[in-house]
Amino acid sequence: MFLHADFGHVFFNMFALIMFGPLLERFWGPKKFLAFYLITGIGAGFLYSCISFYHMYDLHQAILTYIAHPTPDAFTIFMNKHASGQYYSNYNFINSYAENPTDPSYIRESIDFVNLLFQKKANVPMIGASGAIFGILMAFGMLFPNTELFLFPIPIPIKAWLYVTVYGVIELYSGVRGAEGDNTAHFAHIGGMIFAFIMIKLWKENRQDFH
């Protein structure tokens, strides 16, 4: 939560914190706000880790299946499912492998490729406060749903609840889609929103008027 990839990463996270955090801090008080920020951030990491574990387990099983029966067709299927973004960069090898299906050197190279893919994906860290930031967005949308926001450069006001809903749907779609090369932890964002929803319901914050 306290490490970021670069200046732009930390800037936009902290910009969102400055935009939406102060009103929640005044509403809850600093101690409760800090607890909320930390718990949603940790919860985001927990959900992301669970989903990442599932994906890595699925990848590992696919690798074991391929190693047990390495063929050009099986390699092509593996590439399309688990490394579609690298298919065209390895197109020549795939064709050569198809033309020489029993050549030990091609089989060994294909096995090395799938093993290296697993190592690369297994050693990608998740950093950033985005999970907690999305928790704050969720809380803002729930507690101040009718507050109007302007999204630059669109000069049309949008209510907070709609903004949060649309953003959440986009993150969920992006996470499920799982585009090759997308290094954004979308499920961490969803995790922050889920834990924020749960905490607000547990705290039973009731308001007679919503702003």
Backbone as a ProteinNet text record, in pm:
[ID]
protein_1_A
[PRIMARY]
MFLHADFGHVFFNMFALIMFGPLLERFWGPKKFLAFYLITGIGAGFLYSCISFYHMYDLHQAILTYIAHPTPDAFTIFMNKHASGQYYSNYNFINSYAENPTDPSYIRESIDFVNLLFQKKANVPMIGASGAIFGILMAFGMLFPNTELFLFPIPIPIKAWLYVTVYGVIELYSGVRGAEGDNTAHFAHIGGMIFAFIMIKLWKENRQDFH
[TERTIARY]
81	0	83.9	207.1	292	405.4	398.3	494.8	420.7	484.4	423.6	527.2	477.5	566.8	644.5	578.2	643.3	568.6	612.7	551.6	404.7	372.9	235	143.1	193	114.5	77.7	176.2	150	73	99.3	31.6	-118.9	-163.1	-306.3	-377.4	-308.4	-368.3	-386.3	-282.7	-290.4	-383.8	-394	-487.7	-631.3	-662.7	-795.8	-818.5	-714.2	-726.2	-757.4	-691.8	-715.5	-855	-903.4	-1033.2	-1149	-1140.3	-1253.8	-1233.4	-1109	-1082.6	-1125.6	-1101.2	-1129.4	-1273.9	-1370.2	-1510.3	-1541.9	-1486.2	-1506	-1435.2	-1317.9	-1245	-1321.2	-1382.3	-1463.6	-1588.5	-1641.3	-1763.7	-1737.6	-1626.4	-1595.1	-1503.2	-1418.7	-1310.5	-1183.3	-1066.7	-939.5	-908.6	-939	-904.7	-986.9	-1115.4	-1201.8	-1168.2	-1135.6	-1097.9	-969.9	-870.9	-745.1	-769.3	-852.6	-883.6	-949.9	-1041.8	-1111	-1012.2	-923.2	-824.3	-734.5	-685.5	-594	-665	-785	-856.8	-898.4	-946.4	-984.9	-862.5	-749.3	-627	-578.7	-580.9	-539	-638.9	-767.9	-870.5	-856.3	-820	-798	-684.9	-576.3	-463.4	-500.3	-584.9	-627.7	-708.4	-807.2	-888.6	-803	-715.3	-628.6	-540.9	-487.5	-400.1	-475.7	-600.6	-681.6	-707.5	-745.8	-774.6	-646.2	-538.1	-409.8	-365.3	-387.6	-352.7	-431.1	-560.4	-644.2	-590.7	-557.9	-507.4	-373.3	-286.4	-155.6	-169.7	-264.7	-288	-337.3	-428.2	-479.6	-366.7	-281.4	-168.1	-72.7	-47.9	44.8	-7.9	-138.5	-197.3	-187.3	-207.8	-196.8	-54.3	43.9	184.4	217.5	170.3	194.4	130.8	11.7	-57.1	21.4	72.8	150.1	280.3	351.3	479.7	460.3	345.8	318.2	293.7	237.2	207.5	238.7	367	404.6	387.7	297.4	276	257.9	279	257.4	115	15	-124.2	-148.5	-94.8	-111.7	-42.2	72.2	144.8	66.5	7.4	-73.2	-193.4	-259.1	-373.8	-330.4	-215.8	-163	-134	-72.2	-39.1	-165.6	-264.9	-388.3	-460.3	-450.3	-521.5	-442.6	-312.5	-234.3	-131.2	-103.2	-2.1	-37.2	-162.7	-208.3	-132.2	-88.5	-16.1	122.4	172.9	305.6	298.6	176.7	160.2	234.2	211.2	269.5	420.6	469.3	614.5	686.1	611	667.9	612.3	559.5	491.6	584.8	707.2	802.7	836.1	853.4	883.4	765.6	644.6	525.3	514.7	539.9	534.9	643.7	764.3	875.1	849.2	791.4	757.7	653.1	554.8	451.3	509.3	613.2	677.2	771.9	813.1	905.2	852.4	738.5	671.3	746.5	838.9	912.3	1055.9	1093.2	1229.8	1249.9	1343.3	1363.5	1398.1	1469.2	1508.7	1386.9	1291.1	1169.6	1083.2	1076.9	998.9	1058.7	1191.5	1259.3	1239.2	1249.8	1233	1090.6	992.9	854.2	829.1	889.9	876.3	944.9	1060.9	1130.2	1044	974	889.5	776.4	706	592.6	640.5	755.2	809.5	851.7	912.8	954.9	833.3	727.1	604.1	550.1	552.9	505	591	722	812.1	788.5	767.1	743.9	614.9	508.9	380.5	378.9	457	459	538	628.3	715.9	677.7	549.5	502.7	442.6	502.4	448.1	328.5	244.9	136.2	169.4	176.8	208.1	108.5	95.1	9	-105.4	-160.1	-270.2	-406	-410.7	-533.9	-650.6	-623.5	-731.1	-799.7	-719.7	-776.1	-845.6	-790.4	-851.1	-988.3	-999.7	-1130.6	-1226.4	-1172.8	-1257.8	-1314	-1231.2	-1275.8	-1379.5	-1358.5	-1457.1	-1591.2	-1585.1	-1707.7	-1779.7	-1705.4	-1764.7	-1825.6	-1756.7	-1806.8	-1938	-1941.1	-2062.3	-2179	-2151	-2257.8	-2307.8	-2216	-2253.9	-2294.3	-2243.5	-2277.1	-2318.4	-2421.8	-2455.3	-2499.7	-2557.9	-2611.8	-2516.5	-2396.9	-2296.1	-2258.5	-2260.5	-2232	-2083.3	-2030.8	-1890	-1876	-1765.1	-1733.6	-1612.1	-1625	-1515	-1449.7	-1326.8	-1254.3	-1229.6	-1255.6	-1296.2	-1445.8	-1527	-1670.7	-1739	-1802.5	-1861.1	-2002.7	-2028.6	-2162.3	-2150.5	-2227	-2217.5	-2273.3	-2211.4	-2256.8	-2261.7	-2368.1	-2381.7	-2282.6	-2241.3	-2134.5	-2170.1	-2295.6	-2332.7	-2319.4	-2352.4	-2343.5	-2197.2	-2117.1	-1974.4	-1908.9	-1938.6	-1878.9	-1928.9	-2056.8	-2113.3	-2048.7	-2039.2	-1979.6	-1833.7	-1760.4	-1619.3	-1603.5	-1691.3	-1685.2	-1712.8	-1810	-1843.1	-1726.5	-1663.8	-1548.2	-1435	-1408.6	-1300.9	-1332.7	-1457.7	-1497.3	-1482.1	-1527.3	-1514.4	-1366.9	-1285.1	-1142.8	-1074.5	-1114	-1054.7	-1093.2	-1220.5	-1267.5	-1207.8	-1199.1	-1144.3	-997.7	-922.2	-781.9	-698.9	-698.5	-625.2	-475.6	-414.4	-269.5	-193.4	-100.2	-19.6	-79.4	-200	-262.1	-203.3	-125.3	-59.3	-131.9	-259.1	-340.7	-410.2	-402	-463.9	-611.6	-692.7	-833.8	-908.3	-873.3	-943.6	-904.5	-789.6	-756.5	-849.6	-879.7	-973	-1111.7	-1155.5	-1285.7	-1284.3	-1171.9	-1160.8	-1174.8	-1113.1	-1126.7	-1271.4	-1343.2	-1483.8	-1570.4	-1542.5	-1620.7	-1600.9	-1475.7	-1449.2	-1505.4	-1505	-1565	-1714.4	-1780.6	-1924.6	-1955.7	-1877.1	-1899.5	-1879.6	-1772	-1743.1	-1851.1	-1898.4	-2001.6	-2130.3	-2163	-2281.8	-2265.4	-2145.2	-2120.3	-2124.5	-2071.3	-2073.9	-2213.3	-2302.2	-2441.5	-2449.7	-2384.3	-2389.2	-2522.4	-2613.3	-2743.4	-2749.6	-2801.9	-2816.2	-2959.8	-3017.7	-3151.4	-3149.4	-3041.5	-3028.6	-2897.6	-2902.9	-2784.9	-2752.5	-2624.9	-2582.6	-2527
-122.1	0	126.5	116.2	234.7	236.2	147.5	145	166	238.8	263	246	222.4	192.1	313.9	430.1	551.3	672.9	790.3	914.6	923.9	887.8	895.8	806.4	688.8	593.5	652.2	702.4	757.3	889.8	967.9	1097.6	1080.4	993.9	980.1	911.5	819.7	760.7	865.1	944.9	1045.2	1161	1188.6	1290.8	1247.8	1121	1068.6	1070.3	1039.9	1043	1184	1283.6	1422.6	1467.6	1419.7	1460.9	1403.6	1276.1	1208.8	1178.7	1179.2	1141.5	1240.8	1371.2	1466.2	1465.6	1453.2	1453.1	1330.4	1215.9	1094.4	1104.4	1166.9	1183.2	1272.6	1378.1	1465.4	1393.3	1306.6	1233.4	1127.3	1052.9	943.6	984.2	1080.7	1110.3	1044.8	1098.8	1049.6	904.2	857.9	720.9	619.5	645.4	554.1	555.9	673.7	685.3	607.4	619.5	546.8	396.6	351.4	208.5	161.4	241.7	207.8	198.3	295.2	300.2	176.4	140.9	27.1	-105.5	-121.6	-248.5	-272.8	-168	-186.9	-214.3	-153.1	-178.9	-321.5	-368.4	-506	-604.7	-571.7	-658.2	-669.1	-558.4	-559.5	-654.6	-647.4	-737	-882.7	-906.8	-1043.5	-1102.6	-1027	-1078.5	-1100.3	-1003.7	-1017.3	-1141.6	-1166.2	-1281.6	-1412.5	-1417	-1538.6	-1566.8	-1464	-1482.1	-1511.8	-1445.8	-1471.4	-1615.7	-1665.4	-1804.1	-1899.9	-1870.6	-1955.6	-1956.3	-1838.6	-1829.3	-1901.3	-1885.1	-1949.7	-2101.8	-2145.9	-2290.5	-2346.3	-2274.4	-2316.4	-2320.1	-2218.8	-2215.8	-2331.2	-2358.7	-2467	-2601.8	-2623	-2748.5	-2760.9	-2648	-2649	-2680.4	-2629.7	-2657.2	-2804.7	-2860.1	-3002	-3090.1	-3051.8	-3128.1	-3122.6	-3002.8	-2990.6	-3069.2	-3059.4	-3129.4	-3280.1	-3329	-3472.7	-3516.5	-3428.5	-3462.4	-3343.3	-3314.8	-3198	-3223.6	-3150.5	-3157.9	-3015.7	-2993.8	-2860.1	-2809.2	-2897.3	-2855.8	-2815.5	-2892.9	-2862.1	-2731.5	-2707.4	-2583	-2462.6	-2477.3	-2369.2	-2339	-2442.3	-2423.7	-2353.7	-2394.8	-2332.7	-2184.9	-2153.4	-2014.5	-1929.8	-1980.7	-1904.7	-1877.4	-1969.3	-1954	-1874.7	-1896.3	-1840.1	-1735.9	-1723.9	-1626.3	-1574.4	-1535.5	-1492.7	-1369.6	-1284.7	-1165	-1193.8	-1314.4	-1351.8	-1446.6	-1471	-1568.4	-1525	-1401.1	-1356.7	-1337.1	-1301.7	-1286.2	-1421.1	-1528.9	-1663.8	-1743.1	-1669.9	-1734	-1825.3	-1779.1	-1859.9	-1989.8	-1980.9	-2102.2	-2199.1	-2146.9	-2231.9	-2306.5	-2236	-2300	-2406.3	-2372.3	-2467.7	-2590.5	-2567.8	-2678.9	-2769.3	-2708.1	-2785.8	-2870.6	-2819.7	-2893	-3001.5	-2989.6	-3088	-3132.4	-3198	-3228.6	-3323.5	-3401.2	-3497.6	-3454.6	-3336.2	-3287.4	-3253.4	-3320.3	-3297.4	-3152.8	-3085.3	-2947.3	-2854.5	-2877.2	-2794.5	-2826.8	-2953.9	-2993.9	-2931.4	-2938.8	-2881.9	-2730.8	-2663.4	-2518.6	-2479.4	-2556.4	-2525.8	-2545.6	-2648.6	-2673.3	-2562.2	-2520	-2408.4	-2281.6	-2262.7	-2144.6	-2143.8	-2255.8	-2258.7	-2245.4	-2304.3	-2291.2	-2147.2	-2082.6	-1943.9	-1852.3	-1882.2	-1803.9	-1810.4	-1929.3	-1944.4	-1863.8	-1868.9	-1795.1	-1644.7	-1595.8	-1452.8	-1408.8	-1487.2	-1449.2	-1467.5	-1565.5	-1591.8	-1486.1	-1417.4	-1321.4	-1176.5	-1152	-1014.6	-963.6	-861.7	-809.9	-718	-702	-605.7	-491.9	-370.2	-255.3	-143.8	-54.1	61.8	65.9	185	207.6	205.4	157.6	165.6	92.2	-21.1	-94.6	-9.5	58.5	146.6	266.8	318.3	432	394.4	276.2	231.9	205.6	168.3	157.5	292.7	395.8	531.6	577.8	546	580.6	514.4	387.3	315.1	378.9	413.4	476.4	611	687.6	818.5	803	705.1	683.2	635.1	559.1	508.1	612.7	693.1	788.4	925	958.1	1086.8	1063.3	981.8	936.4	1046.8	1153.3	1258.1	1375	1365.5	1467.8	1464.7	1580.7	1586.6	1607.5	1529.6	1534.9	1571.5	1632	1662.1	1580	1506.8	1425.8	1499.7	1545.5	1618.3	1525.8	1569.9	1705.6	1717.7	1621.3	1623.3	1726.5	1829.9	1937.7	1906.5	1780.6	1740.4	1678.1	1726.3	1669.1	1526.8	1445	1307.5	1279.3	1215.4	1188.4	1081.7	1092.8	1006.1	858.4	822.8	681.1	624.1	703.9	658.1	646.3	743.8	741.7	616	586.5	469	340.3	335.4	215.6	187.2	290.3	273.6	231.9	296.7	264.9	120.1	78.4	-59	-161.1	-134.1	-225.4	-235.5	-122	-122.2	-206.5	-190.4	-267.2	-415.9	-450.6	-591.8	-652.2	-579.9	-627.9	-645.1	-546.6	-552.3	-669.3	-694.6	-804.9	-940.3	-957.4	-1084.1	-1106	-997.3	-1007.5	-1048.3	-989.9	-1029.1	-1014.5	-896.1	-873.7	-896.5	-959.9	-986.5	-854.3	-843.2	-722.7	-617.7	-640.2	-546	-569.6	-473.9	-492.5	-422.8	-389.4	-327.8	-436.9	-426.2	-526.7	-492.4	-522.8	-484.4	-550.1	-673.8	-741.4	-685.7	-620.1	-548.5	-428.9	-361.2	-249.7	-297.8	-408.3	-466	-508.8	-565.9	-607.2	-490	-376.9	-258.4	-212.9	-219.1	-178.4	-275	-404.5	-504.2	-488.3	-474.4	-459.4	-327.4	-224.1	-97.3	-114	-182.6	-207.3	-283.1	-387.7	-469.4	-386.5	-307.1	-228	-124.5	-58.8	42.8	-21.5	-139.1	-209.1	-254.4	-299.1	-341.3	-223.8	-110.3	9.1	69.9	28.4	74.1	225.7	286.7	432.4	473.6	524.1	567.1	718.8	770.2	914.5	944.4	1047.3	1087.2	1165.3	1235.7	1310.8	1277.5	1260.2	1227.5	1344.4	1376.3	1495.1	1454.9
0	0	0	45.4	57.4	-44	-143.1	-252.3	-383.8	-475.2	-605.2	-715.5	-837.7	-949.7	-996.3	-999.5	-1048.5	-996.9	-1037.8	-988.9	-1028.5	-1153.2	-1198.4	-1117.3	-1081.2	-1002.4	-866.2	-794.7	-661.7	-671.1	-776.3	-789.8	-803.7	-894	-917.5	-800.8	-732.8	-613.5	-503.6	-480.8	-375.7	-414.3	-543.2	-589.6	-557.6	-582.5	-549.3	-398.1	-322.2	-176.4	-127.1	-184.2	-146.1	-187.5	-301.4	-352.4	-269.9	-234.4	-171.6	-22.9	22.3	160.4	266.9	249.3	357.2	407.3	318	359.7	443.7	405.9	484.5	619.1	620.8	747.2	843.4	791.9	877.9	927.4	842.8	878.4	984.3	968.6	1059.9	1175.3	1150.2	1242.8	1192	1231.5	1175.9	1208	1328.5	1365.4	1285.9	1275	1201.6	1052.6	1003.1	862.1	834	922.7	905.1	908.3	1002.2	1010.1	881.4	829.6	706	589.5	582	473.8	476.3	594.3	605.9	580.7	636.2	621.6	476.8	408.2	268.5	181.4	213.7	138.4	157.4	281.5	310.3	250.1	260.5	201.8	51.7	-12.5	-157.2	-192.9	-115.9	-140.1	-116.9	-17.4	13.2	-101.3	-152.5	-262.9	-387.2	-416.1	-533	-520.2	-402.1	-381.1	-400.8	-354.6	-370.4	-518.5	-592.4	-734.4	-811.5	-774.1	-838.5	-814.4	-693	-661.8	-750.8	-770.2	-855.7	-999	-1051.3	-1188.1	-1203.3	-1103.6	-1110.7	-1098.5	-1017.5	-1006.3	-1139.6	-1204.1	-1334.4	-1437.7	-1435.5	-1527.4	-1501.4	-1375.1	-1339.7	-1386.5	-1371.3	-1417.8	-1569.3	-1639.5	-1785.4	-1828.4	-1754.9	-1786.6	-1764.8	-1652.6	-1626.2	-1733.4	-1777.1	-1882.6	-2012.6	-2043.2	-2168.1	-2161.1	-2049.4	-2036.1	-2047.9	-1998.5	-2007	-2151	-2234.2	-2373.1	-2463.6	-2485.4	-2567	-2716.7	-2777.9	-2922.6	-2975	-3105.1	-3160.2	-3138.2	-3155.1	-3135	-2989.9	-2897.5	-2755.5	-2719.8	-2781.8	-2755.8	-2808.5	-2925.9	-2982.8	-2894.7	-2845.7	-2755.4	-2627.6	-2574.3	-2453	-2476.4	-2587.6	-2619.7	-2631.4	-2701.7	-2721.2	-2590.1	-2495.5	-2368.9	-2265.8	-2259.9	-2149.8	-2191.4	-2319.5	-2363.8	-2502.8	-2520.6	-2653.9	-2702.9	-2609.9	-2649.7	-2705.8	-2680.9	-2731.1	-2850.5	-2898.3	-3006.6	-3133.3	-3174.8	-3301.4	-3292	-3174.6	-3159.7	-3164.3	-3141.5	-3148.3	-3267.1	-3363.7	-3476.5	-3555.9	-3579.4	-3656.4	-3584.8	-3452.9	-3377.1	-3381.5	-3367.4	-3369	-3501.4	-3612.2	-3743.5	-3758.9	-3714.4	-3723.6	-3637.8	-3519.9	-3430.7	-3496.5	-3563.8	-3631.9	-3744.9	-3808.5	-3917.7	-3867.3	-3739.7	-3680.9	-3544.4	-3541.6	-3414.5	-3321.3	-3376.1	-3291.5	-3264.3	-3310.8	-3290.1	-3142.1	-3073.9	-2929.4	-2895.2	-2984.7	-2955.2	-2950.2	-3039.5	-3038	-2915.9	-2883.7	-2765.8	-2640.1	-2627.2	-2510.2	-2503.9	-2617.1	-2619.4	-2581.4	-2625.8	-2590.9	-2441.2	-2384.9	-2240.2	-2160.9	-2207.2	-2142.1	-2146.6	-2257	-2272.2	-2168.8	-2155.1	-2062.4	-1918	-1887.1	-1751.4	-1722.1	-1820.4	-1803.6	-1788.2	-1860.9	-1849	-1706.7	-1648.7	-1511.1	-1414.8	-1431.2	-1342.4	-1352.2	-1474.2	-1492.4	-1423	-1440.2	-1381.8	-1230.6	-1182.6	-1038.8	-962.9	-1031.3	-963.1	-988.9	-1018.8	-1040.5	-909.4	-847.8	-721.3	-745.3	-644.1	-650.4	-554.2	-606.2	-523.2	-551.1	-455.4	-474	-375.3	-358.3	-265.4	-334.1	-457.2	-535.5	-470.5	-404.6	-338.4	-232.6	-150.6	-48.1	-111.2	-220.3	-289.2	-343.2	-399.8	-449.1	-333.8	-217.9	-99.3	-60.5	-69.1	-39	-141	-267.6	-370.2	-340.5	-301.4	-269.9	-151.7	-48.2	69.2	34	-46.6	-88.4	-165.1	-255.2	-332.8	-249.4	-142.8	-56.4	41.7	95.5	199.9	144.5	27.5	-33.9	-180.1	-200.4	-336.1	-430.8	-378.3	-464.6	-487.3	-431.9	-458.2	-605.9	-669.3	-812.8	-838.5	-932.6	-967.7	-1114.7	-1147.4	-1286.2	-1326.5	-1435.6	-1486.4	-1601.7	-1579.8	-1683.7	-1803.2	-1926	-1966.6	-1995.8	-1945.7	-1974.4	-1884.6	-1941.8	-1860.4	-1812.9	-1782.2	-1738.2	-1599.5	-1501.3	-1366.2	-1361.3	-1280.2	-1262.1	-1112.8	-1065.6	-922.5	-878.7	-754.5	-703.2	-714.1	-684.2	-687.8	-828.3	-929.6	-1067.4	-1110.2	-1068.7	-1100.7	-1044.8	-917.8	-853	-917.6	-950.7	-1013.2	-1147.6	-1231	-1363.4	-1351	-1260.8	-1241.7	-1195.3	-1103.2	-1053.5	-1162.2	-1247.7	-1357.5	-1455.1	-1484.9	-1575.2	-1517.9	-1387.8	-1324.5	-1323.8	-1297	-1295.7	-1434.9	-1536.2	-1674.3	-1711.5	-1676.1	-1709.8	-1640	-1514.8	-1440.8	-1497.6	-1532.5	-1588.6	-1727.1	-1805.4	-1941.7	-1938.2	-1844.3	-1827.2	-1952.2	-2011.6	-2136.2	-2115.3	-2213.8	-2208.7	-2204.4	-2111.2	-2099.2	-2007.6	-1959	-1866.2	-1727.4	-1677.5	-1547.7	-1434.5	-1455.8	-1350.3	-1269.4	-1137.3	-1049.4	-1030.2	-1130.2	-1126.7	-1010.6	-979.3	-870.7	-733.8	-725.9	-602	-586.1	-696.2	-691.9	-649.1	-708.7	-672	-525.7	-481.5	-341.5	-246.2	-279.8	-196.4	-187.7	-298.6	-300.4	-219.7	-232	-158.6	-7.9	34.7	177.8	230.2	146.7	187.5	208.4	117.7	129.7	258.1	284.1	404.3	531	534.9	654.6	682.6	578.5	597.8	647.8	594.9	642.2	787	822.8	960.6	1057.2	1012.2	1096	1105.1	1013.8	1014.6	1018.2	921.9	911.4	848.7	930	880.8	875.4	766	751.4	705.9	762.9	722.6	592.6	570.1	446.1	378.3	247.8	169.2	79.2	72.1	-4.4	-139.3
[MASK]
+++++++++++++++++++++++++++++++++++++++++++++++++++++++++++++++++++++++++++++++++++++++++++++++++++++++++++++++++++++++++++++++++++++++++++++++++++++++++++++++++++++++++++++++++++++++++++++++++++++++++++++++++++

